[in-house]
Each structure stands twice: as C-alpha cells, then as structure tokens.
Amino acid sequence: METMWILKGAGFIALGIALVLLVTYVLMRLWNGLVPQLFNGPRLRFLQALGLLFLTRLLFGGFGGYRGYGWRGYDGYNKQSYFHRHHQTPPTKHNTDTTAVYRQ
C-alpha cells in the first residue's frame, strides 16, 4: 500500500513537471510568433521562456499557498468582518447597543 502512495506521488510530480514544460513551450511559441513581428523584439529560447514564466508567476501570481490579498481581493474572514461592520443597523434611540455596530 505504501508503494502505491509513492507511485502516485511520483506520478503527480512528473505530471507537474510535464505541465510546466508544456506551458513554457506554449509561451515560447506565442512569444516567438508575435513579439518579433509586432514589436521587432528578440526571439526566446526555451530556457529564456522558462525564466520569463517564473518571473511572471513571481510578480503577478505567486506560487500558491496563502491567497489572502492581491488580485483576488479579500479572503472570507475579511469579507465577513466587512459585512458585519457595514451592514448592521445604526444605533438609534431604541437600539443603544453600539458594540455590535462598531466592533473592530
């Protein structure tokens, strides 16, 4: 049973590496098909395309893990606290409990 988990793990690692290589190849082909003709820019080799993919993931997408702020906005906790802060009834003469409205 333990060897099955090792084989599955090795398969997922191999699949991940193959996916990265495929995306790098597609990026290289798109770059070499568009940029030299449209902008008179340089052509990329495979390792340069891999470096460009790494750089764009680092600058714009991150590498997974915690996805709190950034392009995706607030996470669920902050949405919930924002909702509770801004969608409660304001204190009135009949409702004098201000802790629910103005809690931090």
C-alpha atoms as one frame of an Amber mdcrd trajectory, in Angstrom:
protein
   0.000   0.000   0.000   2.861   2.365   0.787   4.414   1.786  -2.632   1.137
   2.840  -4.233   1.344   6.224  -2.480   4.955   6.609  -3.618   3.963   5.829
  -7.209   1.062   8.266  -7.064   3.323  10.970  -5.635   5.943  10.361  -8.318
   3.209  10.466 -10.958   1.899  13.805  -9.678   5.416  15.242  -9.623   6.054
  14.018 -13.175   2.706  15.429 -14.298   3.525  18.788 -12.702   6.918  18.939
 -14.394   5.377  17.988 -17.738   2.724  20.685 -17.326   5.347  23.350 -16.568
   7.369  22.273 -19.609   4.276  22.345 -21.826   3.252  25.824 -20.634   6.832
  27.015 -21.183   6.807  25.645 -24.731   3.454  27.324 -25.488   4.754  30.613
 -24.056   7.896  30.364 -26.192   5.894  29.655 -29.356   3.474  32.537 -28.693
   6.304  34.948 -27.943   8.313  33.921 -30.998   5.229  34.101 -33.193   4.072
  37.547 -32.078   6.747  39.724 -30.483   9.439  39.685 -33.222   6.907  40.596
 -35.932   4.785  43.098 -33.999   7.372  44.890 -31.866  10.651  43.940 -33.583
  11.681  42.242 -30.335  14.020  39.321 -29.730  13.177  35.650 -30.102  13.219
  33.483 -26.970  14.914  30.156 -26.418  13.305  27.542 -24.189  15.258  28.414
 -21.030  14.538  32.109 -21.530  10.831  31.323 -21.808  11.074  29.251 -18.615
  12.712  32.221 -16.865  10.003  34.551 -18.163   7.305  32.187 -16.907   8.984
  32.022 -13.500   9.307  35.814 -13.356   5.679  36.459 -14.282   4.416  33.921
 -11.732   6.594  35.524  -9.096   5.471  39.076  -9.882   1.792  38.556 -10.661
   0.574  35.175  -9.499   2.689  33.922  -6.660   3.344  30.233  -6.244   0.220
  29.058  -4.446  -0.057  28.884  -0.702  -1.978  31.592   1.150  -4.202  33.587
  -1.156  -5.297  36.433   1.045  -4.881  39.803  -0.579  -3.845  40.890  -4.040
  -5.603  40.218  -7.310  -8.251  38.062  -5.669  -9.387  40.645  -3.114 -10.123
  39.928   0.493 -10.392  36.437   1.871 -13.558  35.135   3.533 -12.715  36.392
   7.016 -12.299  39.964   5.869 -15.455  39.815   3.760 -17.369  38.639   6.778
 -15.984  41.330   9.072 -16.583  43.982   6.379 -20.174  42.817   6.038 -20.746
  42.945   9.782 -19.198  46.383  10.124 -21.095  47.997   7.252 -24.443  46.212
   7.096 -25.687  46.463  10.647 -28.404  48.817  11.741 -27.029  52.038  13.201
 -27.659  52.744  16.869 -30.909  54.549  17.448 -32.858  55.660  20.443 -34.309
  52.167  20.763 -31.153  50.266  19.810 -28.327  51.574  22.009 -26.020  48.554
  21.767 -23.097  50.091  19.848 -20.678  47.206  20.322 -22.265  45.165  17.531
 -22.029  48.046  15.046 -18.596  49.407  15.833 -16.634  46.342  16.853 -13.206
  46.024  15.316
